[in-house]
């Protein structure tokens, strides 16, 4: 094994939004919803055809401003309604949520996700009245005409303008329609910037949404169902980061939009287990190991280099009894394998893409 480096690099808090838009169901369609993916421009992408969910880094001055509490109060939002956004997680919350200024990160990171989604694709999720703020309901997209391109550029240039946009339109950002889905941390061995990212889920009543792509950040946008996401990535049509492939493999379990909405709402109250991959390198493969795997370590943030093993992948897998890992053979070719139950009430990997190590 490589030496452990005890220097912990700061992880930047960020938030992304998994948007599932309902589509008319037909007999030949396996899924009755599609997910919104955006392809980054060459200036922001680190891989060809790199696709992600909308999102970005928390801006403390904008997303943790006390002015938000004043605005919510002025709109008639009660403290009890804000308290609905806090998770009742049985285990310790990931450190990402414990450093909020003025109010809980369960609020500020939802603001990040909504702000970034508007900035990148022009979708503004909001409500007109505090009476409409309920958890577990579909999100509402603002359809009334306004100077969307102007405001998108304003928010792009200054994140604090998102609050000014809400004031201008007299709307409440719909934090309550966002269900906490998962939390991922960049591997400590990554050479690029490192992030703690919470993924939220929101269901749209339709995927017929008028998008406005921010030209400096977003090249194209795609509505794809989970199965198409997986196949397109495996075939090299798009490239999904491994953590998003993992999430796609979980989403593939739920083919109906309303089942997905119900599951996301129920599971959200349990909070999320922090998922930070640790990398092992065998003589013929790179392996990403996740919590629950017998090879996982107690302090993954300390492993700033891959752990080198003088064995083959098949030899390693032949001994595995408890595993939650992905095996990278090439840029597009990756296998996932998991036989442990998620600790946070989450979905298991869809059986079609969940490899049984005994068969490799």
C-alpha positions as CSV (number, residue, x, y, z in Angstrom):
1,X,0.0,0.0,0.0
2,X,1.0,3.6,-0.5
3,X,1.9,5.8,2.4
4,X,-1.0,7.7,3.9
5,X,-0.9,11.5,3.6
6,X,-2.5,13.1,6.6
7,X,-2.8,16.6,5.0
8,X,-6.5,17.0,4.3
9,X,-7.3,19.3,1.3
10,X,-10.3,21.5,1.7
11,X,-13.4,20.3,-0.2
12,X,-15.5,23.1,-1.7
13,X,-19.2,22.7,-1.0
14,X,-21.4,22.4,-4.0
15,X,-24.9,21.3,-5.1
16,X,-26.4,19.7,-8.2
17,X,-30.0,19.0,-9.3
18,X,-31.3,15.8,-10.8
19,X,-34.3,16.9,-12.8
20,X,-36.8,14.2,-13.9
21,X,-39.3,15.5,-16.4
22,X,-42.4,13.4,-17.0
23,X,-43.1,12.4,-20.6
24,X,-46.2,10.8,-22.2
25,X,-46.0,7.1,-21.6
26,X,-46.1,4.8,-24.6
27,X,-46.0,1.0,-24.9
28,X,-42.5,0.9,-26.3
29,X,-41.0,3.3,-23.7
30,X,-39.5,1.6,-20.6
31,X,-39.4,4.9,-18.6
32,X,-42.1,7.6,-18.5
33,X,-39.6,10.3,-17.5
34,X,-36.3,11.7,-18.7
35,X,-33.3,13.3,-16.9
36,X,-31.8,16.6,-17.8
37,X,-28.1,16.4,-18.6
38,X,-25.9,19.3,-19.8
39,X,-22.7,19.1,-21.8
40,X,-20.1,21.5,-20.6
41,X,-18.3,23.8,-23.0
42,X,-14.7,23.1,-23.9
43,X,-13.7,25.8,-21.4
44,X,-15.3,24.0,-18.5
45,X,-15.2,20.3,-19.4
46,X,-12.2,18.1,-18.6
47,X,-13.3,15.3,-20.9
48,X,-14.8,15.1,-24.4
49,X,-18.6,14.9,-24.4
50,X,-18.6,15.3,-20.6
51,X,-22.1,15.5,-19.3
52,X,-23.4,16.4,-15.8
53,X,-26.5,17.4,-14.0
54,X,-27.0,21.2,-13.6
55,X,-25.2,22.6,-10.5
56,X,-22.2,24.4,-9.1
57,X,-20.3,25.7,-6.1
58,X,-21.9,27.3,-3.1
59,X,-21.4,31.1,-2.9
60,X,-21.5,32.1,0.8
61,X,-22.2,35.7,0.2
62,X,-25.2,34.8,-2.0
63,X,-26.5,31.5,-0.7
64,X,-25.9,32.1,3.0
65,X,-27.0,35.7,3.2
66,X,-29.2,36.7,6.1
67,X,-31.2,38.6,3.5
68,X,-32.7,35.3,2.5
69,X,-34.3,34.9,6.0
70,X,-35.7,38.4,5.8
71,X,-37.1,37.7,2.4
72,X,-38.7,34.4,3.4
73,X,-40.2,36.2,6.4
74,X,-41.5,39.0,4.2
75,X,-43.1,36.4,1.9
76,X,-44.9,34.8,4.8
77,X,-42.7,31.7,5.1
78,X,-42.8,30.3,8.6
79,X,-40.0,28.9,10.7
80,X,-41.8,25.6,10.8
81,X,-41.8,25.5,7.0
82,X,-38.0,26.2,6.9
83,X,-37.5,23.4,9.5
84,X,-39.1,20.9,7.1
85,X,-36.0,21.2,5.0
86,X,-33.7,19.8,7.7
87,X,-32.8,16.1,7.6
88,X,-33.5,13.9,10.6
89,X,-30.5,11.7,9.8
90,X,-29.9,8.9,12.4
91,X,-26.1,8.9,11.8
92,X,-23.8,11.9,11.7
93,X,-24.5,14.3,8.9
94,X,-21.7,14.7,6.4
95,X,-19.4,17.6,7.3
96,X,-20.7,19.5,4.3
97,X,-23.9,20.3,6.2
98,X,-22.3,21.4,9.5
99,X,-20.7,24.7,8.5
100,X,-23.7,26.9,7.6
101,X,-23.7,30.6,8.3
102,X,-26.9,32.1,9.8
103,X,-29.0,29.0,8.9
104,X,-28.7,25.4,8.0
105,X,-26.9,24.2,4.9
106,X,-30.1,22.2,4.1
107,X,-31.4,25.7,3.0
108,X,-28.3,27.3,1.5
109,X,-27.3,24.3,-0.6
110,X,-30.8,24.0,-2.0
111,X,-30.5,27.7,-2.9
112,X,-27.2,26.8,-4.6
113,X,-28.8,24.1,-6.7
114,X,-31.7,26.3,-7.8
115,X,-29.5,29.3,-8.5
116,X,-27.1,27.3,-10.6
117,X,-29.9,25.6,-12.5
118,X,-31.4,28.9,-13.5
119,X,-27.9,30.3,-14.4
120,X,-27.1,27.3,-16.6
121,X,-30.3,26.3,-18.3
122,X,-32.8,29.1,-17.5
123,X,-35.2,27.0,-15.4
124,X,-36.5,28.9,-12.3
125,X,-38.3,26.6,-9.8
126,X,-40.4,28.8,-7.6
127,X,-43.8,29.3,-5.9
128,X,-46.0,32.4,-5.6
129,X,-47.4,31.7,-2.2
130,X,-46.2,30.2,1.1
131,X,-49.4,28.2,1.2
132,X,-48.0,26.1,-1.7
133,X,-44.8,25.1,0.0
134,X,-45.0,21.4,0.7
135,X,-42.3,18.8,0.7
136,X,-42.7,15.8,-1.6
137,X,-44.5,17.5,-4.4
138,X,-43.5,18.1,-8.0
139,X,-41.5,21.3,-8.7
140,X,-43.1,24.2,-10.5
141,X,-41.3,26.0,-13.3
142,X,-42.0,29.7,-13.7
143,X,-43.6,30.2,-17.1
144,X,-44.7,33.8,-16.9
145,X,-42.7,36.0,-19.3
146,X,-39.8,38.0,-17.9
147,X,-36.4,39.2,-19.1
148,X,-35.0,35.8,-18.6
149,X,-31.8,36.2,-20.6
150,X,-31.0,39.5,-18.9
151,X,-31.5,38.0,-15.4
152,X,-29.6,34.8,-16.3
153,X,-26.6,37.0,-17.2
154,X,-27.0,39.0,-14.1
155,X,-27.0,35.9,-11.9
156,X,-24.1,34.5,-13.9
157,X,-22.0,37.6,-13.2
158,X,-23.1,38.0,-9.6
159,X,-24.7,35.2,-7.6
160,X,-26.3,37.7,-5.2
161,X,-28.6,38.7,-8.1
162,X,-30.6,35.5,-7.6
163,X,-32.2,37.0,-4.5
164,X,-32.9,40.2,-6.5
165,X,-34.5,38.2,-9.2
166,X,-36.9,36.5,-6.7
167,X,-37.7,39.9,-5.3
168,X,-38.3,41.4,-8.7
169,X,-40.7,38.6,-9.6
170,X,-42.2,38.3,-6.1
171,X,-41.6,34.5,-6.0
172,X,-40.3,32.1,-3.4
173,X,-37.5,29.7,-4.6
174,X,-39.1,26.2,-4.3
175,X,-36.6,24.6,-1.9
176,X,-39.4,22.3,-0.7
177,X,-39.7,20.4,-4.0
178,X,-36.0,19.3,-3.7
179,X,-35.3,16.0,-2.1
180,X,-31.9,15.2,-0.9
181,X,-30.7,12.3,-3.0
182,X,-27.0,11.7,-2.3
183,X,-23.7,13.3,-1.2
184,X,-20.4,12.6,-3.0
185,X,-16.9,13.7,-2.2
186,X,-14.1,14.0,-4.8
187,X,-11.5,11.2,-4.3
188,X,-8.5,12.5,-2.3
189,X,-6.3,11.2,-5.1
190,X,-7.8,13.6,-7.7
191,X,-5.3,16.1,-9.0
192,X,-8.0,18.7,-9.8
193,X,-10.2,20.7,-7.5
194,X,-12.0,18.8,-4.8
195,X,-15.7,19.1,-4.0
196,X,-18.3,17.9,-1.5
197,X,-21.5,17.8,-3.6
198,X,-25.0,17.2,-2.5
199,X,-27.3,15.9,-5.2
200,X,-30.9,17.0,-5.0
201,X,-33.8,15.5,-6.9
202,X,-36.8,17.4,-8.3
203,X,-39.7,16.0,-10.4
204,X,-41.1,18.2,-13.2
205,X,-44.6,17.5,-14.5
206,X,-43.3,17.6,-18.0
207,X,-40.0,17.6,-19.8
208,X,-41.3,20.0,-22.4
209,X,-39.5,22.9,-20.7
210,X,-38.1,25.9,-22.6
211,X,-34.4,25.9,-21.8
212,X,-32.1,28.9,-22.1
213,X,-28.5,27.7,-22.1
214,X,-25.8,29.9,-20.7
215,X,-23.3,30.1,-23.6
216,X,-20.1,30.3,-21.7
217,X,-20.8,27.2,-19.5
218,X,-23.2,25.0,-21.4
219,X,-22.7,23.6,-24.9
220,X,-25.8,21.5,-25.3
221,X,-28.6,19.9,-23.1
222,X,-30.1,16.5,-23.4
223,X,-33.2,14.8,-22.0
224,X,-32.4,11.1,-21.6
225,X,-34.0,8.4,-19.6
226,X,-31.8,6.5,-17.2
227,X,-31.3,3.5,-19.5
228,X,-30.3,5.8,-22.4
229,X,-27.9,7.6,-20.1
230,X,-26.2,4.4,-19.2
231,X,-26.0,3.1,-22.8
232,X,-24.9,6.4,-24.3
233,X,-22.1,6.6,-21.8
234,X,-20.9,3.1,-22.3
235,X,-21.0,3.6,-26.1
236,X,-19.0,6.8,-25.9
237,X,-21.8,9.0,-27.2
238,X,-21.6,11.0,-24.0
239,X,-19.3,10.7,-21.0
240,X,-20.7,10.5,-17.5
241,X,-18.5,10.8,-14.5
242,X,-18.4,7.5,-12.6
243,X,-20.4,8.8,-9.7
244,X,-23.2,9.8,-12.1
245,X,-23.1,6.4,-13.8
246,X,-23.6,4.9,-10.3
247,X,-26.6,7.2,-9.7
248,X,-27.9,6.3,-13.2
249,X,-27.7,2.6,-12.2
250,X,-29.8,3.3,-9.1
251,X,-32.3,5.4,-11.0
252,X,-32.8,2.6,-13.5
253,X,-34.7,0.7,-10.8
254,X,-37.7,3.1,-11.0
255,X,-39.4,3.2,-14.4
256,X,-42.4,5.3,-13.3
257,X,-42.1,9.0,-12.6
258,X,-44.6,9.1,-9.7
259,X,-42.8,6.1,-8.0
260,X,-39.5,8.0,-8.3
261,X,-41.0,11.1,-6.8
262,X,-42.5,9.1,-3.9
263,X,-39.2,7.2,-3.2
264,X,-37.1,10.4,-3.3
265,X,-39.4,12.1,-0.9
266,X,-39.5,9.2,1.6
267,X,-35.7,8.6,1.5
268,X,-34.7,12.2,1.7
269,X,-35.6,12.4,5.4
270,X,-33.0,9.8,6.2
271,X,-30.1,12.0,5.1
272,X,-27.2,10.6,3.1
273,X,-24.0,8.6,3.6
274,X,-21.0,10.4,2.3
275,X,-19.7,8.6,-0.8
276,X,-16.0,9.1,-1.4
277,X,-14.2,6.6,-3.7
278,X,-10.8,5.2,-2.8
279,X,-8.8,3.9,-5.7
280,X,-6.9,0.7,-5.9
281,X,-4.7,-0.3,-8.9
282,X,-4.2,-3.9,-9.7
283,X,-1.8,-5.0,-12.4
284,X,-4.5,-4.8,-15.0
285,X,-7.3,-2.5,-13.7
286,X,-8.2,0.6,-11.7
287,X,-10.9,0.0,-9.1
288,X,-13.0,2.6,-7.3
289,X,-14.0,1.3,-3.9
290,X,-17.1,2.8,-2.1
291,X,-18.5,2.6,1.5
292,X,-19.6,-0.9,2.5
293,X,-16.8,-2.6,0.5
294,X,-14.5,-4.8,2.5
295,X,-11.5,-2.8,1.0
296,X,-12.9,0.5,2.2
297,X,-10.8,2.4,4.8
298,X,-11.9,4.5,7.8
299,X,-10.4,7.8,6.7
300,X,-10.6,7.9,2.9
301,X,-9.7,11.6,2.7
302,X,-6.1,10.6,3.7
303,X,-5.5,8.4,0.7
304,X,-4.1,10.9,-1.8
305,X,-2.7,8.2,-4.1
306,X,-4.1,5.0,-5.5
307,X,-3.3,1.9,-3.4
308,X,-1.1,-0.4,-5.4
309,X,-1.8,-4.2,-5.3
310,X,0.4,-6.8,-6.9
311,X,-2.5,-8.9,-8.0
312,X,-4.8,-9.2,-11.0
313,X,-8.4,-8.1,-11.0
314,X,-9.7,-11.6,-11.3
315,X,-7.6,-12.7,-8.3
316,X,-8.8,-9.9,-6.2
317,X,-12.5,-10.4,-7.1
318,X,-12.3,-14.1,-6.5
319,X,-11.6,-13.4,-2.8
320,X,-14.3,-10.7,-2.5
321,X,-17.1,-11.4,-0.1
322,X,-18.5,-7.9,0.5
323,X,-18.1,-5.4,-2.3
324,X,-19.3,-2.0,-3.5
325,X,-17.0,-1.0,-6.3
326,X,-16.5,-0.1,-10.0
327,X,-13.8,-1.4,-12.3
328,X,-12.4,0.9,-14.9
329,X,-11.0,-0.8,-18.0
330,X,-10.9,2.2,-20.3
331,X,-12.3,5.7,-20.6
332,X,-15.8,4.5,-21.4
333,X,-15.8,0.9,-20.3
334,X,-16.6,0.4,-16.6
335,X,-18.3,-2.3,-14.6
336,X,-20.2,-1.8,-11.3
337,X,-20.6,-4.4,-8.6
338,X,-22.4,-4.2,-5.3
339,X,-23.8,-6.9,-2.9
340,X,-24.3,-4.7,0.2
341,X,-27.4,-2.9,1.2
342,X,-27.2,0.9,1.2
343,X,-26.9,2.3,4.8
344,X,-29.2,5.3,4.0
345,X,-32.2,3.5,2.7
346,X,-31.2,4.1,-0.9
347,X,-31.7,2.0,-4.1
348,X,-29.4,-0.8,-4.9
349,X,-27.8,-0.9,-8.4
350,X,-30.1,-2.1,-11.1
351,X,-29.5,-5.8,-11.6
352,X,-28.9,-5.4,-15.3
353,X,-25.8,-3.3,-14.7
354,X,-24.8,-4.9,-11.3
355,X,-22.0,-7.3,-12.1
356,X,-21.6,-10.5,-10.0
357,X,-17.9,-10.7,-9.3
358,X,-18.1,-14.5,-9.3
359,X,-19.0,-14.3,-13.0
360,X,-16.1,-12.0,-14.1
